[in-house]
Amino acid sequence: MVGFRPKDMLGFLQGLSLRRIFPFLAWRSMVTRETLKSDAFAALTGATIVLPQGVAFAAIAGLPPEYGFYSAMITPIIAALFGSSWHVISGPTTAISALVFGALSGLFEPGSGAFIQAAITLTLLVGVFQLALGLARLGALVDFVSHSVMVGFMAGAATLVALSQVDNALGIDLPRPDEIGEFAVGFVEKVWHTDWRSFAIAFISLATAVVMKKFLPKWPNYLAALLVGSLVCIALKGQENGVSVIGAIPSIVPGFSLPSMNIKLLGELAPAAFAIALVGLLEAVSIARAIAIKSGQELDGNQEFIGQGLSNTVGSFFQCYAASGSFTRSGVNYEAGARTPLAAVMAAIFLFLILLFVAPLFAYVPIPSMAGVIVLVAWKLIDFKEVWHIMQTSRSETSIAFITFLSTLFIDLEFAIYVGVMLSFLIFLNKSAHPFIGIGAPDPNTKHRMFRSAETNNLIECPQLAFVRMDGPFYFGSVEHVRRKFREIERRRAQQKHMLFMVKGVGEIDLPAAELLIEEARRRKRRGGSFHVQAKQIAAISRLERFHVSEALSTAHVHTSKGDAISEIVPTLDQSICATCEARIFRECPDPADFLSAEEKAQNSEPAVEKTDETPSSKT
C-alpha cells in the first residue's frame, strides 16, 4: 500500500480500546458471587426451554435435531461475549429457521447431506454480512425495515411453518407449502387418508402444551408436550403401525468442520443470506432494545451487530445453522433474574450436560408430536393483536403488512422482506412528495389572533393577501406537488395577488425547491402582486441565501415571523381595495377614516345642531 508505514498500524491499534475489541471486559467487573447464583438459576431455566426448541426449530429448518442443539450451544456463547446486550440469548429461532428452509428447499432435498452442507455455508455468509454491517457502523440500517413489514413477514413465515407440519400431523404425503397451489390440491385429495394415530398424537401434544402454558406457565410446556406425545404413541403402538419417530441422535458434540467454499454455491446463496442477515439483526436488536428499556442498560446497536455476526461466522465452523436473538429465551432469561451475559454462557454449558443424559430419549419422540409443538410455535409467532391494531389505525401500514404476508406465501420467503421494504420506501416517498399545503387566516376568537385553517374554521381572509402554509419536506420530489398547489391557488384566488408562503418543518431546501420559489415570485410580480417567504429556522434561511432566493426576492420579502411579514406587506397592498374592505383581519389594516377626503372629515367633525319644538313666533 502506497505510503503505509508499520507505525501507522501500531497507532491505529493503540487507538482501539480493548473493551471495544473484547466487549466482555466491560462487564466482567459486574460478576460477583451473588450474580453468579442469579445467572446460574436463569441459565438452568433457559437450558430446559431450549431443549425441545432445538429439536423443533431444526425440524422447521429441514435439518436433523442435533444441528438445533449445536446452534443452541455455540452461537449464544459468542454472541454473549462479543455483543452488547446483557440479557439477549441467541440461538435457533422460528423465523430464521423458516427462512433457512425457504432458501434451501428449492435447491436441495431437506435433511440430505447437500442440504446440511448448504445450510452451514449459508450461516457463514449470514455471519459475514452481519459482521460487515457492524464494522461499518450501520446499526441504524434495521430502522429502515418497518414494523409492519416484520408483522406481515412473521405472519407469513408462521403460516408456512404450520403448513409444513400438516403432513407430519396427519400422517400423509403432501407437496411443500411454498408451492401453495399444489399444496392445497394435494391436501384436498389426501386429507381423507389421514392416519388417526398420527392425528391423535399431534392433537394431544398440542393440547398438552396449550393447557400447561395456561395453568402452569413456569413449567417447560414444550418438553411436557413431547413427553405426553411419546407416551400416547407407545400406548397406541404407533411405531409398530407406521408412526415415524425422530430416531437416535448421532452426536451432541459439535465438531469442527469447514463450510463449503464453492463459488457457485456462494453466489446462489448470497441473496438469501443477506435477507436472513437483515431479519436476524432486526430480531436481535429489537429484542435487545425492548429488554434494555426494562433493565436500564445502555445498548450499542453496532456492537450487537458484531456479536451476532461473529456468532454465526464462528458457529458455521462448528456445524451450526443461522441463529439470532430469541424473544422467548431472552425474555425468560431476564425474568428469571439474569444479571450478566454469563447466564447465556452457562445456559449453553447446562444444555450440553443435560443432553448427555436426555438426548437418547429423543429417539422415541414421535414426529406427529413434534408437529403439534411446531404448529403451536407458529401460532404464537403471529401477533394477532398487533395485526388488528395496524388494520384499525393505518391503511398504508395495513397494505405493507398484507402484501408482505402474501409475498411470503406466493413468492420466495426471503424475497418478501425486500418486497415489504421497497413498498415501505415507496409509500414513504409518496408521502414526502405530497406535503401538506393549507390556507390560513388569523382567528379573532383567540387571544393572540392565532393563525388557523381558513377553510376548516370558516375564517375571513384578506381579499388581497393569501397565507399559504407548508408542512413537510421541500425538495425535488415535492416540487411538482407544491407547483400544482400554487397554480390551484392562483386560479381559485385570483384577487389575492400577494402571497406569504410559510415553510414549517421543511428541513433542507434543495436547489429545485429554491428555483420554484424564485419562479413563483416572478409570476406574482408580473400579475402586479408580490411573493414573500417566512421561515423560522436559521438553516432554512441560510439555504435560501445560498441558492440566491433572498437576492431574487429581495431581503425585504424574506421574513422570520408572521408579524414582521404582515407589518411590511399590508402597507404595499392596493389601498383603494383596503378603503372599501370590511374584513380588516389585521391590526395593521389602515383606519377607514384615513381614506376620507378633507371635506368628509370636516363634516364628520362638525357638532350636531340640537332641534327644539320652539319657533320664533312662540318667543316672547
N, C-alpha and C positions, 0 to 999 in steps of 0.2 A: 504494500500500500504506500502510495507516494506521501512522503512527509511523516510517516508513522515512526514514533520512537518508543522504545520499551518503557521509558519513564512516563509516557502518556498513559499507557495501560495501567501502570502502577498507581498513577494519580487517580484514574477512574475507579480502580478497585478500592483505594483508600477512601474515596468519596462515598462509596456504598456502605450503608450501615449494615452491620452483621444481623441486626434484628430484621432488616428488610430481606436479606438473603435467607435467613433462618427465623421465620416468624415465631416459632415455638420458644425462642429465647425471651420473647416479650412477656409470655405468660408463665414461664417456669417458676418465677418467684411467687406465683399465686398458689402453687401446690404445697399443701400442708397436710398434716395427719388428718385434720378434720375434712378437708376437701377430698382426700383420698377415699375416706369412708363414703362420702356422698357420691363420688364418681363411681365407686365400685358397685353401689346399690343400683344406680341408674344404668350402669353397664350390664349388669346381670338381667335387669328388666328388658333392656334393648336386645340382648342376645336371644332371649326366649321369643321375642316378637319376630326377629329376622329369620328365625329357624324355618318356619313354614313359608315365609315370604320369599326366601331364597329359592325354594323349590318352585313356588307358584310363578314368580317373575321369570325364572329361567324357562319355564314351560311357555309363557307368553312370548318370549323371545325366540322360541323354537330350538332351545338348547337343552341338553341334559341337565339334571338337577345340580350336579357338582359345580357347574360354571356359575350358578347363582351364589353358591357358597364362596367360591373364590372371590367373586366381586364384593361379597359382603365382608370379607376378611382383609383384603389388601387395600382396596380404594379408601375405606374410611380412615385408615391409619395415615396414609399420605395426605389426604385432604385435611385431616385434623392438624397435622404437623405444619403444613405449608399454607393453609387457608387463613381466613381472618376471623370466622365465627367461632365462638366458644361452645356452641351447642348443636350446630348442624351435623347430622350423621349422614355420610354419603354411602352409596351402595346401589344395588339394583332397584329400579323404580318401575311403576306400571307404564308411564308414558314413554320412557326411554326404551323399555323392553318392547313395547308395541312398535316403536319406530325402527328398532333393530330388525324385528321380524318383517316389517313392511319393506325395508330397504333390501333385504336379502332373499326373501321367499320367492321373488320372481326370478332370481338368478340361480339359486341352489335349492336342493331338497332339504327342508328343515330337519335338523338333527344329524345330518350327514357330516362326514369329515370335512368336506369342502365348505359346508355352511359354517361349521365351527371355526375353521381357519379364517374365513372371510369376516366373521364376527369379531375375531381378535384383531385382525388388521383394521377393521372399521374403528375399533376402540382406539388404536394408535393414532389414526387420523383425527378422530374426535379430540383426543388429548392435545395433539399438536396445534389444532385450530384454537382450542381454548387457551392454551399456553401463549400462543402468539397474540391473541387479543388482550390477554392480561399484561404481557410485557409491553405491548403498545399502549397500555393505559386506556383501553377503550371500554372501561367498566360501565359507561353510560349507554353502551350500544343496546343493551337489553331494554332500555326505556323506550326504544322505538317499536318494540313488539307490544301492541296494546293489550290491555286486559281482556277485551272482547275476543281478540284472536286466540288467546290461550283458553278462554272458556269454550269457544267453539271447537278448538283443536282437541281439548281434553274430552269433550263430549263425543266427538267423532272417534278418537282413539279408543275410548272406553266401549263404544258400540262395537267396533271391530274386535276388540278383545273378547267381549261377551259372545259375539257371533262365532269366534274361532273355537269356543268351547262347547258349542251346541252339539257337534258330532260326538265329542267325548262324553257329554252328559247323557245323550240318548243312545249311544252305542251304535251309531250308523256312520256311513262314509258320506261326506259332503265336500263340495268344492271349497277352495279357500274363500273367505269372506271378502277379500279385496276385489274379487270378481263378483260384485254384489248381485248382478242379474243371474248368473249361473248358480250362485249360492241359493237364491230364492227359489229357482226352478227345482234344484236338487232337493231342497228341504220339503217342498210340496210333494214331490214324488216319493221320498223315502221316510217321511215322518211316521207313516203307518207301520213301518218296520222297526219301531223303537224297541230296544231291549229293556224290558220292565225292571230288571235288576239294576242296570246302569242308571236308569232314571231314578229309581228309589234311593240308590246310594248318593247320587248327586243332590237330590232334593233334601234328604235328611242331613247331609253335610252342610248344605246352605242354611237350612232352618236352625241347625245347632249353632252355627256361627252368629246368626242374627239374634237368637234368643239369649245366648250367653253375653253378647255385647250389650243387650238391653238390661239384663238383670245382674250380670257380673262383669261390669265394664273393665275392671282391672285385671281380669283373667285373660290368658292368651287364647282368644276365641278361635283363631285360625288353627292353632295346634289342636285344640279340643275338637274342632270340626273334622280334621283329618283322622284323629283317633277314633271318633264315633263312626266315621265313614268306613274305616278299616274293620271295625267290629261288625258293622252291618254287612260288609262284604263277606266276612268269614261266616256270619250267621246264614246268609243266603247262598253260601257256596258259590260265590261269584266267580272266583278264579277258575274253578272247575267247569263253569258254564260260559267261559269266554270273556269274562270281565278282565280288562287289562290292568296291570299294576305297574308301578314305577320301576321296580326291579332293583337289583343291587347297585349301589353307588361305587364305582371303581376306586376312587381315592378322594379324600377330603383335603389332601395336602397339595396346595398349588405349586406346581413345578415350574422351573424357568424354561421358557420357550420363546424363540424369536418369531415375531409376526412375519407374515409373508411380505416381501418387498417387490412383488411382481408389479411392474409399471402399469400394465394394462388393468390389473385389478385395482390398483390405487386410483387410477383415473376414473374407473367405473364407480368407485365408492365415494369419491371426493364430494360430489354434490350432496349426497345423503349425509355424509359425515358432518358437513358444515351445518346442515339443518339440525342434526342431533346435537351438535355442539351448542348451537344457539338455544335450543329448548332446554338442554341440560343446565346451561348457565342461568337462564331465566328462572328455572325451577329452584336452583340452589340459592341464587341471590335473593329471590322473593322470600324464600323460607328464612334465610339469614336476617333479612330486614325485619320480617314480622316478629321473630324472636328477639332481635336486638332492641326493638321498641319496648318489649316487656322487661328485658334484663338490664336495659340502660347501657348496653355496650356500644362503643363507637366502632362502626363497621367500615372496612376498607374493601370496596367492591372490586377494585383491580387485584388486590391480594387474593380475594376469593376466586377470581378467575384463574389466577396462577395455581392455587391449591387444587381446583377442580381439574385443570389441565394436567398438572403433574400426576394426580391420582389416576387418571385414565391412561396417560402415557406410560407410567411405571406399571400400572395394572396390566397393560397389554402384553408385557413381558412375563407375566405370571398367570396367563390364561384367563384373565378377567374380560368380561364384556362391558360395554359402555355403562357408566354409572353416573349418578347425580345425587343431589341432596334429597333425602326422603322426608316428606312432610310428616308422615306418621311417626317414624322413628325419631326424628328431631324433636317433634312435639312431646313425645313420651320421655325423651332424654331430659328435656328442660323441666317437665312437670315432675319427673322422678327425683329432681334435686341435683342434677349435674352442675358442677361448678367450673370445670375447666375442660379443654379439649381432650384431656387424658381419658375421659369417660368413653370417647369413641375408640381410643386405642385399646382400652380394657375390654370393651364390648366385643371387639374382634377376637381378642385372646380367649374370652369366655366362650364365644361361639365355637372356636376350634376345640376347646376342651369338651364342650357338650357334644359336639359331633363325633368325638371319639367313641362315645357310648350310644348315641342316638341314631347315627347315620345308618347302621344296619337295619333299623326298624322301618326306614323309609321304603325298603324293598317291598313291603307288604301294603303300602298305601295305594288304594285303587285310583286309577286315572279319573273315573267319574267323580270321586270325592274331591280330587284336585280341581276338576272342572267347576264344581259347585262353589268352591272357595274363590276361584278366579272370577266367576260371574259376580260374586259379592264385591270383590275388589274393584271390578269395573263399574259396578253400580255406584259405589262410593266416590269414584273418580269424577262423576258428573255432578256439578254444583247446580242442582235444580233451583235453589233459592236465588243464586246469582243470575241464572238464565232468566228467571221470571222478573228479576229487578231490571235487567237490561231491556227486556221487552217492554216494560212499563215506562221507562224513562227516556230512551233514545232510539229513534228509528234507524239512524245511521249505524250506531253500535250494534243494533239487532241484526242489520243486514251483514255487517262484518262477521259476527259470530255465526250466523246461519250459513253464509257462503263458505266460511272456513270449515264448518261442520260437514257440508255437502262435499267439499273438496277432499276431506279425509275418506269419505265413503266411495266416491266415484273417480277420484284421481289418486296419485301417489300420496301416501301418508305424509312423507316429509315435504312434498311439494305444497301441501296445504298450508304450511307455515308461510311460505313465500307468497301464496295467494292472499292470505289474510293480511300480511304486512303490506303488500302492494296496494290492496284495497284500502287499508288504513291511510296510507300515504295519499292515495287519490282523493279520498274524502277530505283529508286534511287540506290538501292543495285546493280543492274545490271551495272549501270554507274560507281559506285565506284569500282566494281570488275574488270573493264576494263580501267585502267588509260592509258593515252597516253604514248607510248614509241616511241621515234624518234631517228634517227641518225643525228648527227650534224658535222659541219666542219667550220673552220674559213673562212669568206668571205673576200678575198683580196681587194674587191672594197669598203669596209668600212674603216673608218679612224682607228679604233682600232681593226680591224680584228675580228668583232663581229661574234659569232657562230650563224649559221642559219641551217635550214634543208638542209642536203646534197642532198637529192633526189629532193626536190621541187625546189631548186635553182641551181641544176646541179654543185655542188661544188666538187672539187678534194679532196679525202680523203687520209689520211696516210695509206699506204699499211699494216702497222703492228698494228696500234692503232685505235680502234673504240671508238667513243664518243657517248654514249647512254644516252639520257635524258629521265627522267620520270616526268610526271606531273600528280598528283592525289594521292589518299590515298594509302599507302603501309602498308597493314595489312593482316590478314589471308584470307580475302575474295578476295584480288587481287593477292595473292602469285602465284597461279597456272597460271594466265594470264601472269605475269611477267616471270615465269619459261618458259612458252612456247615461249615467245619472245626471251629469252636468247638462247634457243635451235635453234630457227629460225636464229638468228644472227650467231650462231656458225656454222650452215650448209652453209649459204649463204656467209659468210665472213670467210672462214676457215683460210685465210692467216693473218687475224687480230687477232693474239693470245692474244694481250693485250687489255684491256677494261678499260675505265674510265666511271663509272656509276654515272651520275649526278642526284641527287634527288632534286627536287624543289617542294615546297608546299605540301610535303607528310604528314605533321602533325606528329602524333605519329607513330613511327615504333614499331610494336609488335614483340614478340618472333618468330613466324613463318617467318616473313619478315627478321629478323636478321639471322635466320638459312639458308635462301635462299642465302643471301649474302656470308656466310661462305662456303656454298656448291659450289657456282659459283667460288669463289676464289680457292678452291681446284681443281676443274675441269680444270681451266685455267692453274694452276701451273703444273698439270700433262701433259698438252699439250705443256709445255715449254713457257707459257706466264705468264701474271700477271693480277690481278684484283684490281682496285683502286676505291675508293668511294669519291665523292666530295659532301659535304653538307655545306650550308652556315649557317643554323640555329643551334644555340648553343644547343637547346633542342634535335635536331636530333642527333648531335654528342654525347651528353650525353647518349642518348638511345643506341647508338652504343657501347659506352664504358660499359654501364650497362649489355648489352647482350653479352659482350666479343667479339664483332665483330672487334674492334680495335686491340685486342690482337691476334685474329686469323689471321687477315690480316697484322698485324704489323702497328704501328702508322705511318710508312712511306708511307703506302698505303691509309691513310685517309687524305683528303685534304679539305681546306676551300675555295679554289679558283681554277679556271681552270689554271691560270698562274702558280701557285705553282705546280700543278699536272703535267703540261707539262714539266716544267723545271726539275722535278725529274724523269719522265718516259722516256723522249727521250734518255738520255744517257744510259738507260738499254736496248734499242732496239737492234736488230741484226744489227751490224754495216756493215756487208757485204751487207745487203739489202740497208742500208742507202747510201752506196758508189755508187750504181747504180741508186738510186731513183731520179726521175726527178720531183716529186711533190713538195717537200720541202715547205710544207704549214706552218711550224712553224719557227719563228725567231730562235728558239733553235736548229734547224736542223744543223748538222755539215757542215762545208765548204767542197766542193768536193776536194779541194787541200789537205785537211788533210789526204786523203786516198791514195795519190800518193807516190810512192817509192822515195828514195833519188836520184836515177839516173834520174827519171822522173822530179823531182823538179829541179835538176841541169840543165837538158836540157831546161826546161821551163824558167830558169833564165838566160841562155847564150844569149848575144846580137846577133842579126842577122847580117850577113856579107853583105855589100852592093855590088850589082852586077853592073859592068860597061861594056861598049862596047869595052873598050881598051884591047889589048892583048900585051904580052911582045915584040912582033916583031914590034909593032907600036910605041914603045917608042924610043926616040932619045937618 
